[in-house]
Amino acid sequence: MLIGGFQKMTVLDYPGKVACTVFLTGCNFRCPFCHNASLVTERWSQGVSTGDIFAYLQKRKGLLDGVCITGGEPLLNDDIDELIRPIKELGYLVKLDTNGSNPEKLRELMENGLVDYVAMDIKNSAEKYALTCGVKAVNFTKIKESIDLLINGNVDYEFRTTVVSQLHSVEDIENVGKLVKGAKALYLQGFVDSGELIGSGMSAADKQTMEKMLEAVRPYVQRTELRGV
């Protein structure tokens, strides 16, 4: 697998934990608002090896709680187990970020005890999923399978939606709430232009609209909050 970045410490990426973050390159989506365009559109390595990461984690035992694995889309890597298993053997918690397009691999990791927390992006309502993902078609059955797997599983998780004014209406976000009905957590994230987007012409929804969206999803989800607003 190709490692596109390694952040040695974060208190933001893994809720309630001090962690580091491994960025894997490559993605099967092309969301126009994606803030990590270079991780998505190219398969490249920053020069960080898995050996480097394991050596760092060995030194930081007792100081870090966990490791976040993100991308890109990490589950494009069939050999991701080879990254995660040694991390778990060192005693760390593992958080996985995913777009939910590979429920088979997600299930395998969950059943083998290789992930402790999963953050799955819910891009939009079913009708606008492919548009929001920047691709011609999305196998939405697989997206729904991943949603159900997390809701009915025994691994801690959250769903999250990045809200872009050009792509999301209040009705769309309410439909996202219906899509994950019964979930323990759905976070609505404010869009931030990183300056490294895949698309153009994207902008954040205003706070008032975001608050309306929050109210729209509250009947469907146990916990929902705004992030970055």
Disulfide bonds with the S-S distance in Angstrom:
none
